[in-house]
Amino acid sequence: MTTEDVCNAVRQLRKELIDDWYLTRVKSECNVDVNGDQVVPFNTFALKTSIPRIPRCDILRKIENIILKILKSLEKGIMPSFEYANHSSWDNIKFSVEFGLETIMEPKTSKISFGSKRSRKKFDLLLKLLAIIYQLVQTDAYRTKRDIYYQNVNCFKTQSVLDTLLNNISHLLEVPRWDLHVLSTSKGCIAGDLQFHDANGNFICCKNTKSGKGFPDINTRLLLKTLWNELRIPVFGLMDADAHGIEIMFVYKFGSKCLSSEVESLAVPTLKWLGLFPSDIKRLGIPENQLIPVTEADIAKAKSLKNRSFVKSNRLWLQELEILLEQKQKAELQSLNDFSFTFLPEVYILQKIASKGWL
């Protein structure tokens, strides 16, 4: 195996991904027979290379209309309520090869009524958060979720409650999360031969040695999608050989249930899973002292993943999950350090790419 073997594999994959994307666009946007004689210029189907933004005035108007509706309900003696698409149910989600996990055309809704004792508290919290967002958008200011939480800790109780409410408001207003002027604390890091200017004109150089951590956050997913849109470079996923690692890979590739309405801006369906596969544990002979027994939560997560439609239709993904459940052991990427500290970057990754050993 040589460096040229690795580069050739990446070049060929890039060409195949662009060709596949092009043919898919021709079929869906032009409804033409791609095997016929009609030739359509490639640039006719250029992807959106910028993340869609909603004008501030439109967001303010949406919030004002909601408040006006509440006032009119009270005037008529009707208990006010919020109603929005329920993104916690898989019944409202469909899968497409082109984009990933999408919200169906007419999703079932959730209704939060002030007249219901069960939902009155949530109604109050949604109204409070709407007021905060309105002020931020109106003044063109930004705050982090962390700031909002700690300044209102008695209201929101936990940061996960605040995060759920932000998703609810995003669906209520039909506005992307990133247009609500509430910033997430990024968990992802970037390193490598990449330089760019951000929206504020700051020059960013990515030549450092940090690594990502945790569940995929919105900012990391937006950046990854932008890299594919702008540069058309192959994206590889390298995760731990466990159910949670596999789920993280699926979120980057197909998006998530709660943000399915923003899948076109967040998911990278062209992503290839490079490893660490559950099958690699025996194939590589990872030492027993580096393996971790799976927990009941791991088993439940793996079984849940097996039931997803896009997994059922992919024999190799299904096989890896079955191996994980059968061997009842998982491995972290760090376990490869037992071979040598350079085994992962200099042997495993390069051999996987050169041999096209991705899924």
N, C-alpha and C positions, 0 to 999 in steps of 0.2 A: 504494500500500500504506500502510495506517495501523496504528497500535497496536491499534485496535479489530479490524482484520482478523486480526491475530495472536492476540488474545485469543479471538475467536470460533472460530478454527481449533482452539485448544487446548481450549476448552469442548466443542466438538462431538466432538473426538477422545476426551475424557474420558468423555462420555456413551456413545459407541460401545464403548469398552473395557469399561466397567462392564456394558453390556447384553450384550456378547459373553461376558464372564465369567459373568454370571448365567445365560445360556442354557446354557453349558457345564456349570455346576454342576447345573442342573435335570436335564439329560440324564444326567449321570454319577451323581448321588446319589439321584435320585428315579425315574429311568427312566420319565419321563412324556413325552408328546408336547407339545413346547413350542408347537406350532401349534394345539393343541386348546383346549378351554374351561377346563381346570383352571388356576387361578391360585394361585401359591405366593408367600407374602410374601417380599420381598427379604431381610429380615434372617434368614430361616431358613438362608440359605447364607453367612452372614458368614464371611470368611476368618479363620484364626487370626492375631491381630494381635500375638502374642508369640512369640518364638523358643522352641521346646520345650527344656526342660532336664531332664537326668537327675539324680535325687537322688544325692548323694555316696555314701550308703550302698550304693546299687545298683552304682555303679562299683567301689567297694572289694570288694564281694562277687564281682563278675565277675573281678577280678584275682586274688582269693584262690582262686577255683575253678580258674583256669588254673594257678596254682602248685601247687595240690593235685593236679591232673591230671598235672603233670610229676613230682611226687614219687611218685605211684602207678605211673607208667610205669617210673621208675627202680627201684622196689621189685620190679617184675615182670621186670626185666632188659630192658625195651623202651626204645629210644632215644626220648626225648621230641620232640615237634614242635609247631609252630604251624600252624594252617590257617585261612585267611580268604578272603573273596571277592576275586577278582582284578579290580581296577579299572583295570588297565593294558591290558585287552583290550576292543576295541569289540564283541566277541562277547557281552559281558556287559551291554551298554548298549542300551536301547531309547529311542525318541524319542516323546514325546507332546506334542501342541499345548498342552495345559493346563498342564503342568509343565516340560517340557524334556527333558533327558537323564536318564533314570532307570535304576536297576539292575534287571535282570530278576529274576523271582521266584526262580529257582534258578540263580544264577550259578556258573560254573566257579570253582574255588578254587586258591589257591597254597598249597603245603606247604613249610614251612621246618623241616628236621629236623636235630637235633644229630648224628645219625649220618651225615650226608652231609658230606664234606669241602667240597663246593661251597657249602653253606648254613650251615655251623657258625658262621662269623663273624657272619652276619646273625642267627642264633639268639641268640648271645651279646649282640649289640647290642639286639635286641628285649627281651631279659630285663633288661638294664641300664636301658633306657628305661622299661620297666614299673615297675621299682623306684622310679625318680625320680618317675613320675606317681603311684604309690601314695602316696608320702610327701607330695606336693603336695596331693592330694585329701584325704588323712587330716587334714592340718593346715589345710586350707582356704586354702592359700597359692598364689600364682601366680608363674611365672617366664617370661621370654621365651625364644623359641627361640635367640636370640643368646646369652643368658646360659648356657643349657645347653650350647650348642656350645663356647663359649670355655672353659668349665670342664671340658670333656671332649674337647678338640680332638684328642687322640691316639687317641681311640676312634672318633669320627664322621668324622674327616678333612675332610669338607666339610659346609656347611650344607644342601646339597641331599640328602645322605645322611640327615641328621637329619629333614628334611622328609618324605622318603619313608617313613621308619620311623614317623613320627607318623601318617601316613595308614594304614599297615599296622596299627598298634595301634588306630586308630579303627575300622577294619573288623573287626579281631579281637574287640574288645569290643562292637562294634555300638553305639558311643557317638559322638556328633558331636565333631568336633575341638575345638570351643569348650568342651566339658565336660571336657577332659583337663587343664585348669589350666595349659596351655602357651600363652602368648600370642604372636601374630605381631606383628612390627613393621609397623604400618600404612603403606602406601604412598599411600593415597588421602587427599585433602583435601576439605573441604567449605566452600562459600561461598554466601552468599545470604540471603534474607529468611526465615530459619528459626531458631526458638528452641525449646529443649526442656530437660528435666531428665534426666540420665542415671541409671543404676541406683543410683548412690551419692548421688543428690540434688543433684549439681552442676548449676548453670545453664549451659547452653551457648548462646552466640550465634554464629551463623555468618556474620555480616556482615564478612567479610574478603575478600582478593583472591587466595587461593592456588589452585593448580590441582592436579589429580591427576597421578600419574605411574606408569609401569610396568604390569606385568601385574596384573589384578584380584586383590586380596588378600581374605581371608575377611571381615575387618571391614567393608571398603567394600561388599562384596556384601550382607552382613547389613543394613547401614544402608539401602542402596538398596531392598532387599526390604521393610524395615519402613516406609519412606516410602510405598511403593505400598500396602501392607496398611492402614496407618493413614489415609492421606490420599486414596488413590485418584487421585493426580495422574499425568498422563502422564509417561513417562520417555523422554528422547531420548538417543541415543548419538552423540557427535561424535568421530570417530577419524581418524587419518592414512589416506590413500588408499594403503594397502599391505596385503599379506596378513596381517601381524601385527596391524594395526589392525582388520581385519575379524574376525580370530580373537578379539580382545579383546571386540569387540561381541557375538559369539556366546556367549562365556563369561558376560557379564552377562545376556544374554537367555535362554540355555538351560542354563547351568551347565557344569561341566567333567566330564571322564571320571573323574578320580580322586576327585571329591566327588559323584558321581552319587547316592549314598545320601542326601545332604542337599539334594537339588535343590529340595524344597518350601520350604526356608528360605533358599535362596541365589539362585535364578534369578528373573528378572523377564521372563516370556514376552511381556508387553505392551510391552516396550521397542521403540521405533521408531528405526531407523537414519536419522539426519539427514544424515550425510555424514562426512567428505569422500569422495565416490564417485570411483572411478577414472574414470568418465565425465565428472566435473566438470573434469578436467584440460584436456580439449579444449574442453568447453562454456564454461568460463570464460576460456580462453586463458591459463592460467598460464604465465608466461615459461619458456623452456627452461632458463635458468640457475638456476631454482628447482626443477627436477626432478632426481630421483636414479635412475640405472639400477638395475633390479632385479637381485638377486644370484641365484646358483643356489639358495641357501636360500629366497629369496622365491618362486622358481618352484616349488620342491618343496612349500612350505607352501600356495601357492595351489591346486596340483593336489590336495593332500590335502584341502583344504576342499571342493573341487568334488565329491569322492567321498562326502561326508557325506550321509546320507539327507535331512535337513531342507533342505539346499542343493539337492539334485537335484529336490526337489518345489517349489522356488521359482524361477521363471524369471528374475525380476529380480536376485536374488542371484547366480545362475549367470552371468547376463549381465555383471554387474560384475566378477566374477572372470575371465571370458574377456577382457574389455577390458583388465584389468590385465596378463594374460599376452600379449595381442596387442601392446599399445603398449610393453611392456617398460620402462616408467617409472613411478615412484611419486612421491607428493608428501606432504609433511608439512603439518599445519595452518598452521604458520608461513609457508608459502609464500604464503599469502593476504595477508600483510603487505606484499608487493610492490605490491599495489594501493593499500593504505593501512592504517595501524595499526588503524583502526576498521572495516575492511571485514568482518572475521569477525563481530564482535558486532552491528554496526549494519546490515549489508546481507545477508550470506550467511545467517546464522541466521534473521533475521526474515523474509526472502523465502522460505526453505525452509518455515518453519512456516506462513506466511500462504497459500502456494500448495499446502500439504499435500504437499510434495515429499519425504516420507520413504518408507522402504521397511520 
